[in-house]
Amino acid sequence: MSYKENAFPIDQGSIEITTGTRTSPACNKVYWCVTAGTLTLTFADTTTDTVDLVAGDAVNLGSPNIESVAVTSGTFNIG
């Protein structure tokens, strides 16, 4: 495997994110925690849940049931 398959993809507007809400399908990405924080997920049935992360953690929020992801606190790179 080369570095290209193992690298974290980032793009304009997805680096060092500290606030904001992304909606589906744009929210269904990998979130890499730079500074400890919380993501709030809203699902298709309108229920919500939070994910607490520390620096270095990453989560893949690729589920089609996730309607939106809000950065509640912390700093995240999104790829």
N, C-alpha and C positions, 0 to 999 in steps of 0.2 A: 504494500500500500504506500502510495506517495503522500507527501504532505498535502496535496490537493484534496484527496479523499478524507484526510484527517483534520483539516482546518475548519474553524468555525466561520461560517459565511456572515459577513456584515455588509450593510449597504447604507447609503445616505439616509439619515433620519432614524437609524436603529442603533446608534452608539451612545453610551452613557445616558440612557433614558431614566429620568427621575420622576416623571409625572405623565399622566395621559391614559386614555383608554383606546385599545385597538379592538375593532369588531371583526367578526368572521367574514371572509376567510383570512384576512390579514393578521388576525390574532393567533392563528394556528401555526405557531413557530416554536423555535427553541429559545428559551430565556436563560441567559447566563448571568448569574449574580456577581456584580463587581463590588458592591457594598451591601451589607446585610439589609434585607427588606422583605416586603410582603407583596404578593400579587393577589388580587381579588378576581376570582373567576365567576362568570355568570353563565349558567347552562341554559339549554333550549327551553326547559320547563320553568325558567325564571328563578330557580334556586341559585344561591351563591355559596362559595366556599373560599377560604383563604389558603395560600401556600406561603409558609415562612421559609426563607432561604438565607444562608450565610455566604459570604464571599467565597467564590469558587464553585458553588453548587450550580447545576444546570438542570432544567426540566424541559421535556418535550411536550408541548401542549397541542398535539396534533389531532385531538379528538374532534369529530364533527359535531359533538354535542356541546362544545364550548362556543357560546355566542359572543363573549367579549372577555378581555383581560385588561384589568386596570392595575397600573403600578401605583400601589398605595403608599409605599415608602421604599427607600433604598435606591440603588442604581443598577440598571440592567443593560446588557447588550442583547439585541434580538436578532436572530438569524434564521 
